[in-house]
Amino acid sequence: MEVTQEMITALLMLNDKELSEKFVQIAAALGMSEKNAAANTAKFRGMLTQASPADLNRLLTSLGADRAEQILKAMDGEKS
């Protein structure tokens, strides 16, 4: 599975609470503080508005298969 423009658009259509929940899941997959992730939802939204699918796929490739899969599941609405 790869990041698609549809996935990015779907995330951007979420309200702040829903996007924060997604970002917390992604942060957990990265080993980041969930509290810090929730506090930085606006920054995450801003990053998403500027990122292309190719940008995000390059980032995911650099993280390794397991982490990338967890992040993709969170972005696509699946629970890991």
VOGU-3710 file (C-alpha; in Angstrom, 3 decimals, decimal comma):
1> mevtqemita> 0,000/0,000/0,000  1,198/3,514/-0,787  0,042/6,980/0,139  -2,330/8,344/-2,480  -3,692/11,822/-3,038  -7,095/10,459/-2,007  -5,661/9,422/1,388  -4,186/12,892/1,909  -7,442/14,565/0,879  -9,454/12,319/3,205
11> llmlndkels> -7,193/13,242/6,132  -7,481/16,937/5,354  -11,275/16,658/5,344  -11,289/15,380/8,942  -12,171/17,766/11,735  -9,421/18,648/14,223  -10,424/15,990/16,746  -10,487/13,215/14,142  -7,202/14,336/12,596  -5,624/14,509/16,040
21> ekfvqiaaal> -6,661/10,887/16,682  -5,054/9,826/13,384  -1,900/11,791/14,138  -1,636/10,176/17,588  -1,785/6,734/15,914  0,920/7,760/13,456  3,044/9,207/16,265  2,741/5,959/18,218  4,007/4,027/15,175  6,987/6,393/15,056
31> gmseknaaan> 7,668/6,078/18,777  6,768/9,711/19,397  4,968/11,099/22,415  1,225/10,869/21,865  0,732/13,980/24,016  3,096/15,995/21,808  1,397/14,631/18,707  -2,027/15,740/19,895  -0,623/19,201/20,647  0,810/19,530/17,121
41> takfrgmltq> -2,215/18,610/15,032  -2,272/22,021/13,340  1,350/21,567/12,233  0,500/18,087/10,933  -2,425/19,494/8,938  -0,138/22,179/7,504  2,434/19,577/6,500  -0,240/17,486/4,811  -1,457/20,439/2,756  2,034/20,874/1,313
51> aspadlnrll> 3,058/17,219/0,926  2,624/15,184/-2,218  2,029/11,437/-2,217  5,584/11,016/-3,553  6,981/13,042/-0,616  5,160/10,911/1,936  6,025/7,651/0,204  9,747/8,581/0,248  9,476/9,320/3,954  7,717/6,018/4,630
61> tslgadraeq> 10,346/4,087/2,669  13,056/5,534/4,889  11,227/4,390/8,058  11,226/0,684/7,262  8,465/-1,708/6,317  6,936/-2,322/9,771  6,612/1,325/10,750  5,464/2,302/7,260  2,712/-0,325/7,374  1,500/0,905/10,778
71> ilkamdgeks> 1,407/4,480/9,522  -0,406/3,545/6,328  -2,997/1,614/8,304  -3,569/4,637/10,539  -3,856/6,952/7,543  -6,261/4,628/5,781  -8,496/4,183/8,814  -7,445/0,690/9,868  -6,508/-0,252/13,398  -3,147/-1,996/13,743
//
